[in-house]
Amino acid sequence: MLAELGAPVVRTPARSICNDIVYNGNVRMTGIRSIEALAPPVYLDYAATTPLHPRVLEEMLPHLTREHGNPSSPHAFGRRARSAVDLARDRVDRLLHGDISEVCFTSGGTEADNLALFGVARSVTQRRRIVVSAIEHHAVLNAASRLGEMGFDVVQIPATRSGSIDLNSAMTLINEDTALVSVMFANNETGVLLPIKAIARMAHEAGALMHTDAVQAGGLMRLDPHDLGVDLLSISAHKFYGPKGAGALWVRRGLKIKPVLYGGAQERERRAGTENVAAIAGFGRAADVALTERNHWVLQVDSARQAFQQELAHLEGVQYHGIEEQRLPSIINFSVSGVAAELLTMRLDGLGLAISTGAACASGSLEPSHVLLAMGMDEAEVRSSVRVSFGRGSTQESSRAAAQLLGAVVTDMRLAASAPNPYCRTARS
């Protein structure tokens, strides 16, 4: 039964998604049917989070039921819990090609990013500059902003129109007063891969430390902190079919950073608090599964994304963002002219298709995407942009059908916007 929970769903293609009627001389697609032909609903927001892999759930269940020991306890219950945490640490370490002592478990990517920034800033007292990119996740940007309020000199590397970062500006901004440079491995809104090795070399030449937020790349890209040349690296389990509430900060052996949380001596005194054994065990299993299945996932999401884009090619007014750069195979971000992205995603949600307007952490915010604005787009283009992201449950068939539905809804919204309102009358002079 458990093996069925995470299995990709085979869906039938959508037929006659729309019922066409003539409206004011135009064919308007009304009565757009709910995606029952795609039942169950289609999830194309894997960049926000992923479902638990069935083997991950199997790994977690004992620690949610009979195995309730505290890893710090010396008795048998505690020893079994400690063994589960140690096994997970070894598995995550193998995913990162590092040393078991370098993995510090956290509650997720946000805490890992905060531990990296605040941990370094509080340890390297003689340097006062923090350099981040303008397109970082808010976990980094807001932590850096807080450091700015505390008196640090926080500067941002500008983005390019194609979604990468300006290396010439980075070279100027990273100086001998820089304590830490933090640049993400892959952008969570566009999927663009950033030049981490080049930035790490600049940081080290200036005597600074280098951190990368690799949360979005976990499970799809090979992550080797030593090869990248970074000193700290953040990942999160729920981005590659693990549980929410489990993440890690990889810390280069020998590097001492101050903790953010104070209490017990857990995680080699870098992160106090009783370990979330079930989530950590699931995290370790997710890392183990990713090592064996990653190549298959990459091929699967790439074929699903291509099928979606081929079907969407029939829709006019679509502009893709960041396609000039090397990117994750799982994410596409594009604007749809003449359509409000928030309304589009709401319409699609009601019809059984889940996509997003950008980072899940920013949903509900009235502010346009800081990533797309940093790339030089105007606000109108940003507010018409959506993100579609694919995962192990995505198929070519369901992706084509999803693109058909998106195109139908966009056409309906455009026609509705251009049609005259029958309840409005032009006033006579």
Buried (B, 14 or more C-beta within 10 A) or exposed (E): EEEEEBEEBEBEEBEEBBEEEEEEEEEBBEEBBBBEBBEEBBBBBBBBBBBBBBBBBBBBBBBBEEBEBBBEBEEEBBEBBBBBBBBBBBBBBBBBEBEEEBBBBBBBBBBBBBBBBBBBBBBBEEBBBBBBBBBBBBBBBBBBBBBEEEEBBBBBBBBBEBBBBBBEBBBEBBBEEBBBBBBBBBBBBBBBBBBBEBBBEBBBEBBBBBBBBBBBBBBBBEBBBEEBBBBBBBBBBBBBBBBBBBBBBBBBEEEEBBBBBEEEEBBEEBBBBEBBBBBBBBBBBBBBBBBEBBEEBBEBBBBBBBBBBEBBEEBEEBBBBBBEBEBBBBBBBBBBEBBBBBEBBEBBEEBBBBBBBBBBBBEEEEEBBBBBBBBEBEEEBBBBBBBBBBBBBBBBBBBBBBBBBBBBBBBBBBBEEEEEEEEEEEEEE
